[in-house]
Amino acid sequence: MAGRLRAPTGRYAGKTAEERQTERRRRFLDAALQLFGDTPGYRSTSVAALSEAAGLSTRQFYEEFRTLEDVLAALHLQVNDWAEEAALTARAAAEGLPLADRAAAIFRTYAANVTADPRRIRITFVEIIGVSGRLEEQRLARRARWVTLIRMEAEAAVARGEAAPRDYRLAAAAFIGSVNGLLHDWSAGWVDATLDEVVDELVRMLLGILRPAGWLPPASPGAEDAASS
């Protein structure tokens, strides 16, 4: 199939063409979350099977997507958007808290969102791997967004005197790799721990990166004045 079929226009059953397209797309993605994220998985799902699970026709599929890879790409972005929105909301709510409390609040919310549905973890960490160069670029691009978020938090902590000043590019990338690996292994049953224990370990790792052994926070002007009096 060279490209998508043209979707019908005009109002039908009280809905505009755009509303009908949005609903169809949602139904295909909901069905893909079930089939790709559980059984039988992306590689064993056909267009016909996905369309049947969505309660739609294959013609309607090609009105929305060109290939199943397009569906997987859209679903991967959606799952990441859900997690990112949860993390940013927690970040805003934790503004003003001490570094350790803020990091714990953000990662607890992120982990709860990602692990609430095992299908999301499978989409993000399993099904998208090795599909194509295009999806690998997309996966790395979304991972880079998480790295940037960690770097921004680290730089903000440095500005507040809560973390050691340094270049956090490599450290943030290494930390995100640890987050992804540990959450995947935990969801697969390979880690004998509760989710809270997993999050606590990740927070300890992050604080260890931000506050290495031997680093001391800068003394406040008030503390220096008190010490000299």
C-alpha positions in Angstrom: 0.0 0.0 0.0 1.8 3.1 -1.2 -0.1 5.6 1.0 -3.2 6.2 3.1 -6.6 6.2 1.4 -8.4 9.4 1.5 -10.8 9.6 4.5 -14.4 10.6 3.8 -15.4 14.2 4.5 -18.6 15.8 5.8 -20.8 15.2 8.8 -22.2 11.7 9.5 -24.2 10.5 12.5 -23.8 13.9 14.2 -20.0 13.9 14.0 -17.6 15.8 11.7 -15.1 14.0 9.6 -12.3 15.2 11.9 -14.2 13.8 15.0 -14.7 10.5 13.2 -11.1 10.3 12.2 -10.0 11.1 15.8 -12.2 8.3 17.1 -11.0 5.8 14.6 -7.4 6.6 15.3 -8.0 6.2 19.1 -9.7 2.8 18.5 -6.8 1.6 16.4 -4.3 2.7 19.0 -6.3 1.1 21.9 -6.4 -2.1 20.0 -2.7 -1.9 19.2 -1.9 -1.3 22.9 -3.6 -4.7 23.6 -2.2 -6.7 20.7 1.3 -5.2 20.5 1.7 -4.8 24.3 0.3 -8.2 25.2 -0.5 -11.1 22.9 0.5 -11.8 20.2 2.9 -8.8 20.0 3.7 -6.4 17.2 5.6 -8.8 15.0 2.7 -11.4 15.0 -0.1 -8.9 14.4 -1.6 -8.4 11.0 -3.6 -5.4 9.7 -6.7 -7.6 9.6 -6.3 -8.7 13.2 -5.7 -5.1 14.4 -8.7 -3.9 12.4 -10.9 -6.6 13.9 -9.8 -5.9 17.4 -10.6 -2.2 16.8 -14.0 -3.1 15.4 -13.1 -1.3 12.2 -12.4 -2.4 8.6 -9.0 -2.7 6.9 -10.1 0.1 4.5 -10.5 2.4 7.6 -7.1 1.3 8.7 -5.5 2.5 5.5 -7.4 5.8 5.8 -5.5 6.4 9.1 -2.1 4.6 8.6 0.1 3.3 5.9 1.6 0.4 7.8 1.5 -1.3 11.1 4.9 0.3 11.8 3.2 3.6 11.7 0.8 2.4 14.4 3.6 1.2 16.6 5.4 4.6 16.1 2.3 6.5 17.1 1.7 4.2 20.1 5.3 4.5 21.3 5.0 8.3 21.2 1.7 8.2 23.1 3.0 6.0 25.9 6.0 8.3 26.3 3.7 11.4 26.3 1.6 9.9 29.1 4.7 9.3 31.2 6.3 12.7 30.4 3.0 14.5 31.3 2.9 12.7 34.6 6.6 13.5 35.4 6.2 17.2 34.5 3.0 17.5 36.6 4.8 16.0 39.6 7.8 18.3 38.9 5.6 21.3 39.1 3.8 20.1 42.3 7.2 19.4 44.0 8.6 22.9 43.3 10.2 24.3 46.4 10.8 20.9 48.1 14.3 19.8 49.1 16.2 18.0 46.4 15.7 14.5 47.8 12.0 15.0 48.3 11.6 16.5 44.9 13.4 13.7 43.1 11.4 11.1 45.0 8.1 12.7 44.1 9.0 13.0 40.4 10.3 9.4 40.0 7.5 7.9 42.1 4.9 9.5 39.8 6.8 8.5 36.7 7.3 4.9 37.8 3.7 4.6 38.8 2.6 5.8 35.4 4.9 3.6 33.4 4.3 0.4 35.4 0.5 0.9 35.9 0.0 -1.0 32.6 2.6 -3.7 31.7 1.6 -3.2 28.1 3.2 0.3 28.1 6.5 -1.1 29.3 6.5 -3.8 26.6 5.8 -1.1 23.9 8.5 1.2 25.2 11.3 -1.3 26.1 10.6 -4.4 24.0 8.4 -4.2 20.9 10.0 -1.1 19.4 13.5 -2.5 19.6 15.0 -3.7 16.3 12.0 -2.9 14.1 13.6 -0.4 11.8 16.1 2.4 11.6 13.3 4.9 11.7 11.9 3.6 14.9 15.3 3.4 16.5 15.8 7.1 15.7 12.4 7.8 17.3 13.3 5.7 20.4 16.6 7.5 20.9 15.0 10.9 20.3 12.5 10.3 23.1 15.2 9.0 25.3 17.1 12.2 24.7 14.1 14.1 25.9 14.3 12.3 29.2 18.1 12.9 29.4 17.4 16.6 28.8 14.8 16.6 31.7 17.4 15.1 34.1 20.0 17.6 33.0 17.6 20.5 33.5 16.8 19.3 37.0 20.5 18.8 37.7 21.4 22.3 36.5 18.5 23.8 38.6 19.8 22.0 41.6 23.3 23.4 41.0 21.9 26.9 40.8 20.2 26.4 44.1 23.4 25.1 45.7 21.9 21.6 46.1 24.2 19.8 43.7 27.9 19.8 42.6 28.6 22.0 39.5 29.7 19.8 36.6 28.7 18.7 33.0 25.8 16.3 33.5 25.4 15.1 29.9 27.0 11.6 30.3 25.7 11.2 33.9 22.1 11.9 32.8 22.3 9.5 29.9 23.7 6.8 32.2 21.1 7.4 34.7 18.2 7.2 32.2 19.7 3.9 31.0 19.5 2.6 34.6 15.9 3.8 35.0 14.8 2.0 31.8 16.7 -1.2 32.6 15.6 -1.5 36.2 11.9 -0.7 35.5 11.9 -3.2 32.7 13.5 -5.9 34.8 11.2 -5.2 37.7 8.1 -5.4 35.5 9.4 -8.7 34.0 9.7 -10.2 37.5 13.5 -10.3 37.4 13.9 -8.0 40.4 12.7 -9.1 43.8 11.6 -5.8 45.2 8.6 -3.6 45.5 8.1 -0.6 43.2 8.8 1.7 46.1 12.1 0.0 46.8 13.0 0.3 43.1 12.2 4.0 43.1 14.1 4.6 46.3 17.2 2.9 44.8 16.9 5.1 41.7 16.6 8.2 43.8 19.7 7.2 45.8 21.6 6.7 42.5 20.5 10.2 41.3 21.5 11.9 44.6 24.8 10.1 44.5 25.4 11.6 41.0 24.3 15.1 42.1 26.1 15.0 45.4 29.3 12.9 45.0 31.4 11.9 48.0 33.4 14.8 49.4 31.2 17.5 47.9 29.8 20.1 50.4 27.1 22.6 49.6 28.2 26.2 49.5 27.7 27.9 52.8 25.0 30.6 52.8 26.1 34.2 53.6 24.1 34.0 56.9 26.0 30.9 58.0 29.3 32.6 57.3 28.4 35.6 59.3 27.2 33.5 62.2 30.5 31.5 62.1 32.6 34.6 62.1 30.8 36.3 65.0 
